[in-house]
Amino acid sequence: FGMFAEAQDFSNKGKEFWLVFPPHQPSGTAQNPSLASLSVYITSDKNSSGKIEYNGTVQTFTVTANQATEVILNRATSYILGTESANYYPISNQSKIVTNRGIKISVDPDKPAVVVYAHMYAGARSAASLILPSNVLGKNYYALTWSQNTLGNQNGELARSQFSVVAIEDNTTLRVNIKRNGNTLNVPISVTLPKAGDVYQYQDSFDLSGTFIESIGTSGTSCKRIAVFSGSSALAISTSLNGTGCTNPSYDPLYQQCYPVNSWGRKYIVAPFKGKNKMNYRIIASEDNTIVTFNGANQILLPKGTVYTGFSDAVVNNSSRAPLLIESNNPISVAQYSLTQTCDLGLGDPDMLYLNPVEQSISDVTVFLSAKQSINEQHISIYIKNEGTALTSLKINGASPQSSPVSIGTTGYVYFQESFSVNNGSSSSIRLTCDSGFNAIAYGFGSFESYAYSAGTNVIDLTPPVRLTNEFSDGALNFSA
């Protein structure tokens, strides 16, 4: 007989989550720094409740259906110190620590599942991320960051490219293949995290993009799922990796939860942020001989673990605002970046978000938009295939989009860009629904600060299914695992 095994499907809605509050380079002065806070936004399509636990602190939450609940975390017990504090440990090119500052969010027994987002904010320092539930976490990840060459010494201290790994089970062993500015170190790093909630925090003065992080089994134990975050404690992003292309650079942190390799897709949409004219993005391949095309043209070849950086002046058709449908024969991960304020139109500063593949679409989600700390513009971009009732059934808080759809070449996909008004220092809940699947991102811009995150995703295991075949069989039996 023959058997065909398919992985179970999951989304970013869940009942247990793990996250971190990673290092950031404060704005202000060394004598009077502007230290960021971290808020967790929790939403659900049903009323729910639960608790947040970290380093001895316990906070409870309740959620009203289709509304976002904000919980501000205790910085003193949640924040992970990095090289922005010279007194914590000596500053060097590479810094690594293990600390028990993982943040656990759990839903009360018999209560409905929730969706979680995290938002870091301070004066001229903002970032946000979608948070994945424990049941969709994986064991293999690649980090994506950006070149740190654009940031020198600020306020007498140094910012760093970084990643954080959170153990969600006791006795978790990691093997990390560090890549610095594209060069892999000869010897992998091995780390054991004894307790759930332990965090391995790694910082480097070089770009860590392409670093491979995996959970491994030891002494008869199986490898365990982990949560991985990557980004930077602060940096400037220009129209080139060496920082040239604009003047008077300003800085913001990058903060994103990484998707496990087995959830990567083969089709992504990249479009300019609303009010912007530049599109920086990065692509990393999970397999050798990965062929990538842009709107069906401009083919490139990527080896496994190799990072490709695209700039606005390299976009097809010589149009800096041309949206892209990025396709590949093997799974890839794609991140989009906003630039330093003086390098693009309007307000805002560097930011990064992982894009979701078209294959991992959603149909109903409630997101948050925040005016903290000084965010003046709030936007949502929605990407959808123009077929059937997709466009007519798309609703934002129950109403049709105010903007008109923009075609993405001749790919059959379109995108909407919606703007919202949020009172200063507060936040708003926005519900997106559609009869068809869509992808969306939420983002905000202020004077020298910005945040951006994926609105939601399915986290389906998109690796090829296991196929078992018996040579004496005259038929096939399919089953799901």
Secondary structure, DSSP 4 states (H G I P E B T S, - for coil): -EEEEEPPP-BS-BSEEEE-B-----EE-SSSEE--EEEEEEE-SS-EEEEEEETTEEEEEEE-TT-PEEEE--HHHHBPP-TT-TTTS---SEEEEEES--EEEEEPTTPPPBEEEEEEEETTEEEEEEE-BGGG--SEEE-----GGG--EETTEE--EEEEEEESSSSEEEEEE-EETTEE-SS-EEEEE-STT-EEEEEESS--TT-EEEEE--TTPPP--EEEEEEEEEE---SSTTS-SSSS---EEEEEEPPPGGG-EEEEEE-PPTT----EEEEEESSSSEEEEETTEEEEEE-TT-EEEE-GGGSGGG-TT--EEEEEEEEEEEEEEEPPGGGSSSS---EEEEPPPGGG-EEEEEEEEE-TTTEEEEEEEEEEE--TTHHHH-EETTB--SSPPEE-TTSSEEEEEEEE---TT-EEEEEEEEEEEEEEEEEEEETTEEEEEE---B----SPPEEEE-TT-SS-EEEE-
